[in-house]
Amino acid sequence: MTIFLVKLYDTWTQAPNGNIRLTARAIDEVDAFFQHLVNVTDLGMKNHIQGTYSISVSW
């Protein structure tokens, strides 16, 4: 796990009243969304390639 400081981006990590906007939960939700997006896209591309070109894709 990489830990990094986000000091330059206080405007989107913190609300004007000081409440934190960027939380571990928010990062986990975005990570899960993009993992799902990649999996669905890969499956769609695999099905398209196999159906259109009759090529077996092994990924």
Phi, psi and omega in degrees: 000131179264132177247131180218156179273144181240039185301322184288350187245034182303332183294331178253351176266342182222139176286161179304331180277001177099349178295141181280129178265323184268103183247165177299323179296316179298318178296317178298320180294318179293319178300314179297320178300312182290326175298317178297316180301316178296315181297316180293320179295315178300316180296317178297317178295318179300312180296321179295313181297314180294319182287323184277319188248000182053039178252133177279121180256131188258011181268000000 
